[in-house]
Every structure is written in structure tokens, then in C-alpha cells.
Amino acid sequence: ESEDTILAAMNVLAPLIIGEDPLDVERIEEKLSRAILGNTSAKLALEMAMFDLKGKVLGVRLRDLLGGHSDRVETDFTIGIMSPEEMASDAVKHVEAGFRVLKLKVGTEVSEDIARVRAVRDAVGKDVRIRIDANQGWTLKQAKKALAEMERYDVELAEQPLRWYDLEGMAELTRTSPIPIMADESVHSARDALMIAKLRAADYINIKLSKAGGLLEARRIAAISEAAGIPNMIGCMMEGGVSITAAVHFATATRNVVTTDLDSDISLKEDFVEGGAGCEDGFRILPDGPGLGNLRIREEKLKLRAVFEERRESTTPL
């Protein structure tokens, strides 16, 4: 999805909810699902707005609407693919900032990936938890070799080592790998989660609200995962404060969630909102207030962005 496709989808979906009861979120979600396929980011935006309004009308947090009780969850911090030395340096910086869980991006040549993991482990010591994310970058043969070598560096899980559609390979890897396997891109819906469970194609399932299209579908994925004995992680795409805050609410209200990857807004140079879920010593902390909580849209930033887009669209290429 891109900004343009999200806006195009919003132009289709938004008129469908005018005049509807905003408290009847599940019925409206079904209506939006029938109206257009995919376009999960646009659907998430509308569903978050409805849940936020519902919480404000009822005077309760979204977490409480979903049945939660905690105010905080620990998150990892993601270290992007760089040289082993650069990744080690970045890892140390974020451990010093309070993060005790790191996710390392890998998925290139196996020997280079092993060197990256080794460098980070040597730099941060044995008390920091390390997980990896190959982003579908390996073949089955490469994954088996990489994970066998990485076991010695105490890697706690490997996220989406193979292509999203290679469920047979994921199942074989889940059976044979010394490191637990997590499905991410393979799971967008409850139906996908059911297939993972049926094939035993992962030890964990990563739920992302923007991938699922909303909290309701995310809850269905979590329910299937729990019934199958597969724990969940709540992750994120490149998202800002609004959807990260919604994900923290979801994580604190979902008992099958055992870990989170909710760090994308931390690296943003600028966000269009103030407030939302805070971050302290590697923990995401829910804001006060009903609904999503105390969030303020920075209207001045949106206006500047609108002016920029208008000028960009009016510029004729040479």
C-alpha cells in the first residue's frame, strides 16, 4: 500500500460509515470488508477512529473495552541491516538507552548474517535478548544453515525466514530448527492463522494491526493462535503514534501476546500526533484518557504537508 492507494480506499470507505452507529464497530467492520478487498491500512484507520470514539463515549480506555488490565508492555528495538560493526554499535546505543530486547534484520548472504549476529552478541553481552528477522530472504537450505550456526548466539526466535507462500518449507523448518520460527508475512487474516496452525508452520505468529486491517481481525487471529497453542507477538509496519498506541492497547488486552515489536514511531523524525504511548526503558506505556488516550493531531504539520503535496502535484517535470 502507498499513501495514494490508502487515500483512494478512504474515498470509497469513508462515505459508507456516514450515518452509522459508531458504537456498532463489528457490524461496520463487516460492511467495510465487503465493500473493498485488501486496503488494510485504510480499514484500520477507520476502525481505530470508531474504537477511539466508542471509548470516549463510554469513558473507558480502549484497553478496557478489549478486556485488558496492564498499562505497559516491553518492546524490542529493531536494528537495520548494516555491516556487523555498524549493527553492533547501533545495538549498544539502544541497550544503553534502556532496551533489553533487540531484533536484528538479516536475510542476505548467510555468512554475513551470521557475522552480524555474532558481532551484536559480542557487543551487548549475554543478558540482552536477541531475535532475528530475515524478511523472507532465505531459501530453506540457507535458513537451516543460518539457524544451526546462530543457535550458539542464543537467538530466541527467527521471524519469517522463507517466502510467505512457502508454508511447507516453514513447516519443515519449524520441525527441525533449533531456533523457534515466527510467521509474519504469511499471516494477514484469521484464515491464514488457521492454515499455519493446521500445518504447524510456525512456533509464533506475528500480528500487525495494519496487516490485519483492524483490531477485530487481529483478535480473531489471536483467538485461533491461542486455541492452537501458538503464542503471538504484536508487531508493526512503518507506523506513527496513533496505530502504535492502538497496538499497545491491543497487546495489554490480549493474553496470548507474549512479546511485542512496537518501535517504528521511535525512529520517526517527526509525527503528526503528540502524546500516545510513551516509551521508557524499553517499555511502551499507555497514555491516560478514554479511547486511544491523550493524543493530539498536530494540525499545523498536516497543513504544511498538504501545501507540500499540492505544490508537488502542480510541478511539471522537465
Secondary structure, 3 states (H helix, E strand, C coil): CCHHHHHHHHHHHHHHHCCCCCCCHHHHHHHHHHHCCCCHHHHHHHHHHHHHHHHHHHCCEHHHHCCCCCCEEEECEEECCCCHHHHHHHHHHHHHCCCCEEEEECCCCHHHHHHHHHHHHHHHCCCCEEEEECCCCCCHHHHHHHHHHHHHHCEEEEECCCCCCCHHHHHHHHHHCCCCEEECCCCCCHHHHHHHHHHCCCCEEEEEHHHHCCHHHHHHHHHHHHHCCCCEEEECCCCCHHHHHHHHHHHHHCCCEEEECCCHHHHCCCCCEEECCEEECCEEECCCCCECCCEEECHHHHHHHHHHHHHHHHCCCC
